[in-house]
Amino acid sequence: ELATSGTYALNQSITGISGTCFNVTADNVILIGGGYEVSGDNSGTDYGVFAKGIINLSVKDFQNIGGFENGIHLDNTNESLVENLTSSTNGDNGVKILYGFENNLSNLNLTSNHNGIYTSSSSNNTFSNINSSSNSDDGIDLNSNSDHNTLTNITSNSNNDQNIELYESSYNNVTNAETSSSETE
């Protein structure tokens, strides 16, 4: 549990985790992967990085966060940064954002998850320089009430359902993406 503000850096990979690896409960936390991997045991409801109700979290520089339900799960977490990492082979989402505002996701590789990115009731977020391909459902799913998000330099191909899915209740999103197909539901 990361319960104190500050910088935390890995100095080795962490593998075979049963349960959540990093539970962030403090504002102003920087979690640096140092090019290392964090992997779960592919069972249960668990997360590589979980944060709820905080502001100003930075998660960056992981070789991979995989083998969890969600690689990174931000719930009511705002003004945070997720950058320079891979989140693949997670049972549900590479990155999931619920009720999140003004988060910045950049330089991500999200493959072989259920969804690369999934949001719900999350607005004013920025997604840039993201590859979200070969996921079993959607590359990027901006679900209910995810408004005013900006997506730039997105590559989303070869996903089994939609490459980028914008639900009818999600308005005023700006997209600059390369896909083999893109559909609004």
Secondary structure by P-SEA (a helix, b strand, c coil): ccccbbbbbbcccccccccccbbbcccbbbbbcccbbbbcccccccccbbbccccbbbbccccccccccccbbbccccbbbbccbbbcccccccbbbccccbbbbcbbbbccccccbbbccccbbbbccccccccccccccccccccbbbbcccccccccccccccccccccccccccccccccc
